[in-house]
Amino acid sequence: MTSTVGLALAMLAFVGSHFLLSHPYRRTLVGHFGEAGFAGVYAIVAVLTLLWVIVAWNTASDSLPVWIAPGWWWPAASGLMLVASILLVGSFVRNPAFPHPGAQKLAARPATGVFAITRHPMNMAFALWALVHLSLWWSARNLIVAAGILVLAVGGSIGQDLKKRAVQGRSWGEWERRTSLVPFAALIRGRAKWKDAAPGWIALVGGLLFWLLVTAFHATTVSPLAWIYQNS
């Protein structure tokens, strides 16, 4: 088995286990282990499969890419990653999709902050991450991981809507009507108000700090500031 096939299998296990545990096997496992036990099983499987992906990624050679984005696109892509970082951090603030007692009340409120942009800011942050990476570098291992994350993010959002609709009923249906899965679609269609879409200081500051931290671990070519400096 080649290292690339090993990475594909690891990614399949990571994405597939998320889908299986979140939907077809969730009720059975919750009935057997309870909510807390299920959360523990879910976390263990997620961590183990993610570690498998990391090991497989490091083992796989970065084959000659069939596409490399032009130099001007790299800083623009990094700017999109800042948007993804803001969505990601903002998703932790009063998210009605999270499993907590007040979730249904949160879904009854007007869509504000990152939720006016998309009702699944965490998943859309990962989807944006995947699209950005797909736009930059077409090597085998990058395509495998980015495509897997994109499928998980989009499919997970659709699956979460179906699950929440079944659990919360009308309140989630109303939340769906006031928001959108596709970023900015609800704002463009007038279902959410542009004045309510300001992400808030937690999302902005936290997203900026997270983006700076991640950018520091990448090559300087992905940094907009480094690119401006090198081309000035």
N, C-alpha and C positions, 0 to 999 in steps of 0.2 A: 504494500500500500504506500503510495507516494505521500509526501508531506502535505501536498495540496488537497488530496482526497481526505487525509486526516483532519485538516482544518474544516473542510466542508461537512464532515460527519460531526465534528464538535459543534459547529454552528447550527446544524440541524437539530442536535440534541438540546442546545440552549434555547432555540426558538420553539421547537416542538414541545419541550417540557413546559414552557410558559403557557402555551395554548392549552395543552392537555390538563394542567393543574388548575388553570383559571376557569375552565368551562366544563368539559365532560366529566372530569373526575372530582371536581371541587365539592359537590354535594355529598358524594360518597365519603370522601376523606374528612370533611367537616363532621359528618355523622359519626365517623369512627374515632377521630382524634380531638374533636371540638375545634372552635375557631382558633384558639391560641395554638393548639397542636398543629393544626393545618398550616398556620402562618410559619411555624417552625420548620415543617417539612418543606414548604414552598421555598423558604430562605435557604435551607441546606441544598436543595436541588439546584436553585439558581446560582449559588456560590460555586458549587462543584462543577457545574457545566460551564460557568464563566471562566473558572480556572483552566478547564480543559481547552477552551477557546484561546486563552492567553498563551498557554504552553504550545498549542498547535500553531498559533500565529508566529511565535518566536522560532519554532522549528522549521516552518515553511520558508523557503527562499523567496525573496521579493523578485519575481521574474521580470524580465524586460517588459515594461508597460507598452501597450499598444496605443495609449493616449496619455499625454501629459498636457495639462492646461497651460496656456500662454502666461507669461510672467505677470501681465496686468490683472489677470483674474485672481491670483493668489491673495492679494490684500482684500479684494472684494469678497472673496470666500471667507476670509477671516472676519470681516465685518458681519457676514451672515451668521457666523458662529457666535458672535456677540449677541445677536438677536436670539439665537437658540439658548444661550446661557441665561439670558433674562427670562425667557419662557420657563426654563427648567427651575430656576430659583423661585420664580413667582408661583409655580405650581404647588409649592409647599405651604402657601398661605391660604387658609380657608377654602380648601379644595373639596367640593361636594362629591367628588368621585372617590375620595379616600374613605375607607371603612371606619367611621367613628359615629357615635350616637347623634351628633348634630348635623349629619350630612344632608338629611332630607330638608332641614330648615335652610341650609345654605343654598340648596337648589331652588328654593322659593324666592330668593332675593334677586334683584336685578344683576345682570352680568357686568362686572367691573374688573378693572385691572387686566391681567393677562387672560382672564376668562371672557372678556369682551372680544379678545382677539381670536381665541379658540377655546372650546370647552375642555380640550385635552392638551394643555400646554406642555406637560411632561412628555407625552408621546410625540407631539409635534416637534418638540425640541430634538428628540432622537431622530425623527424623520428628516428634519432639516440637516442634522449632523450627517446622516447617511447620504442625502442628496449632494451636500457640499463635497463629501469625500469621493462620491462617484464622479463628480464633475472635475476633480483634480487629477486623478491618478488611476489608470486602468491596468493595474497588475492583478494577477489571479487572486492573491490573498486579500487585497483591498476590495475587489469586487465581491468576493464571497462574504466578507464580514459586513460591508456596507449594505449589500442587498438583503442580508439576513436581518439586520437591524431595521431596515425600511419596512420589510414585511411584518416584523413584530410590532413596530410602532403603529402602522396603519391598521393591520388586522386586529391588534390589541384594542385600539380605539373603537372600532366597529363592534367587537365582542363586548367591550365594557358598556357601550350604549345598550346593547341587547340585554345584558345582565341587569343593569341598573333600571331599565324600563320594567323588567319583570319584578324587581324587588321594590322599587319606589313608586312604580305606577305613574299616576298622573303628574306628580311633582317633577319627575325626571323628564316626562314628555314635554311639560311646559318649559323646562330648562333647555331642552333640545331646540324648542321653537325660538327661544330667545338668544341662542348661541349658534355656533357653527363648528363643525369638525375642521374644515379647511380654514386656515388662518385668514382673518380679515373678511371672510365672506359675509358674516352676520352684520358687520359694520357697513360694508358696501351695499347690502340689501336693506339697510335701515332697521334690522331687528335689534341691534345694539347701537348705543350712542357713542360717537367718536370721543366726546368729552369724558366718557367713563372708561376709556381704554388706556389711560395713563397707568403704566405698570406699578407705580408706587416705589418708594425709596428702598424697601427691602429687596425687591426684584432687581431694581436698577443697580444698587450698590453691590449686592451679592452677586448678581450676574456679571458685573464688570470685574470684580475680584476673581471670580471663578474663571472668566475668560482670560484674564491676565496670567493666572496660574497655569492654565492649560497651554496657552500660547508660549510660555516660557520653556515648556518641555518640547516644543516643536522647533523645526529649523527656522532660522531667522527669515527665510523667504516667505513664510506665511504671515509674518507680522506686518501690518500696514505701516507702522512707524519705521521699521527697518527698510521696507521697500521704498518709502518716500525719501529716506536718507540716502539710500544707495543710488536713487535716480535723480537726485537734486543736483 
